[in-house]
Amino acid sequence: CEQRQGVLQNTALELISEGRKLADELGTELCGLLLGDNVDGLAAQIGGHGADKVLVCNSPLLGKYTTDAYAKVIVDVIKDLKPEIFLIGATNIGRDLGPRLAARLGTGLTADCTKLEIGYSKTDDQHKIILQTRPAFGGHLMATIICPRFRPQMSTVRPGVMKKSASDQAKADAVKVEKPTFELSEADIKTNVVEIVKAAKEL
């Protein structure tokens, strides 16, 4: 669940809302993964939009996004929990992070998805998988891509294409919060964020 400077991004809540539908179809639990420094307070907001559980990884080294730190922690958590599906927003951060995660995990990644569904492959009508639809050939065609043999099935999803559900206070109050164990040191991080400059929006 992407956050920047302690604020959850809309893309994260859109993915949690969509993930809730997919999890219901699969009959499984929906977990949100939250990285940052002292970001525990955001867990209830994620739960309010549909997550059953939020995994919170806190560290001063995660306070500012770096590819090295985030990739290491997320890969460790995924290897430990072995999720069936892992969704990332196709933001600047997600587009940087997604391919690196997929490479380290030895799985596929469908980038820039505009639609996600649960279904079956043409060769296996016994095991449900995620059907990932994205534009192809300059947007003239829509391609549906599957990853039947490797896990997790990974997608980056375009911001704004999934509908964010209304927040439910009862769900926010009931969400489970867990803190996975992970190891992260300054030696794992090869880059240093000196300054963050927000781009001015053009009118």
N, C-alpha and C positions, 0 to 999 in steps of 0.2 A: 504494500500500500504506500504509494509515493507521498511523501511529505516534504515540504521545503520550509525551513526555518520554523518548524513547529506547527505548520498549517497543512492539513490534508488537502491534496489536490483533487479537483472534481473527477479527474480520470480514475482515481483510486476508488471513489464511491460508486462510479458507474460500473467498474469491474466487479466490485463486491455485489452490487445489485444483480448484475448478469450472472455472476458466479452462483448466486443463490438459486436461480432458476436451473442452472446446470446441475448443481448438487442435488436438488430435489428430484430431478429426472434420474439421477444415478443412485439416489437413496443413500447419499453419503454426507459427511460433515464438510462444512465450508470453513476454511481457516484463512485469516488474513495475516500477512507477515509484515511487521512494522520495524523499520530500522531508524535509529537516530540517537540523540542524547537526551535522556529524560523525556521521552515521548509517551509515557504510560497513559497520560490523560487523553490521548487520542483514541484509545482502544474502545471506549464506550461509543464513540461516534461511528466507528467501523461496525460494531455490533448492531447499532441502530439501523444500519442499512442491510443487515442480513447475515453477518458472519456469526457462526456458532462459537468460534474461538479466535482469539488474536494472539499471535506469537510475537512478543516484544523483545527486541534485541537492543539494549542500551549500551552505549560506550561513548566517551568523549571523542574517540576516533571515528565515530559514525555521525558526528554532529554536522559535518559538511560532507556532501557526496563526493566520494572518490571511487573510481572503477575498481581499484585494487581491494579496498576495504569491503565494499558492498558485495562484490563478487565472491570473495572468500567466505564471508559469513553466510550468504544465501546458499552457496554450494554446500557448505557444511550442514546447514539445516535441512536442505532437500535430501542429501544423502542419508541423513538420520531418519527423517520422517517418510521418505519415499511417496510423495503425493502422486496421484494419477494425472493431474492436470495442474499446470502452473501458468497463470496469466500475468502479463505486464502491460502497462500503458505504453503506447507508441509515442511517448514524449521524447524529448532530447535525452533524458536519463535512460528511459526504457530502451531506446534504440542503441544506446551505447552499451547497456548492461546485458540485454537479451542474448545477443550472439555469443558473448563471452561465456555466459552461463551454459548455453546449449553445448558449446564446444567442450567445456570442462566436464559436463555431465554425459557427453556422448549421445546426445539425443537430437531430434530435429526441432526447428523453430519456424513457424509460419508468421511472417512479418506483416504488419499493417492490416490486420483483419478488420472486416466491417460487419461480419455476422458469425455467430457461433451457435452450433446446434449439437445435440446428442443423437447419434444414430449408429449405423453399422457399416462396415466396409462391404464391398461386393463379394469378397471371398470369405467373410466370416459374419454370420448372422446370429452368433451366440454372445459375443462380447461387445458391449457398447463402447463407443469411442467418441471423441469430439470431432465434428466436421467443421473445418475452419475455412471460411470464405473470404477471399481478398481479390482486389482488382488485379488484372493481368493485361499485358500488351497495351500499356498506356491507358488502362481503364476501359478498353473496348470490350473486354470479356471479364467475367467473374469466374475465378477458379476455386474449386473446393478441394482442400488439401487434407490428407489424413496422415497420421503417424502411428500405424498399427503395431509396430514391433518394439519401439523404444519408449522409455518413460523417464521423466514425465513428458506428457504431450504439452508443448509450449507454444504460446501465441503472444505476439504483441498486438494490441487492439487500438485502433484509431480513437483519439479523444473525441467525445461528442457524438459518437454513433450509437452508444448504448444508453438506455434510459436509466437515470438515477432514480431509485425508489424513494418514497417518502420515509423519513426517519421514524422509527418505532421506539418510543421510550422504554417500553417493557423489554424489548429485545436488547436495547442498550444496557439496561440494568442487569440483564441475565447473562451477558456475554462472559465467557470464560477467558481469563488472561493467563498465559503461561510464558515463562522466560527460558528459552532454550539455552543450554550451555554452549559457548563458543570460545575460541581462542583467537585473539587479534592483538597484534603489537605494531609499533611504529615501523618495525622492520618489514612488515607485510605491505606497507604502503610506499609506492615509489614516486608518488606525485604529491605536491603540496598546494592546497588552495590558498592563494594569497589574498584574493579579493573577489567578491561577487558583485557584479554590476547588472542591475535590472535594465533591460532594453525599454526605451520609451515606446509607447503604443502610438501608431500613426492614426490620425483621424481620417 
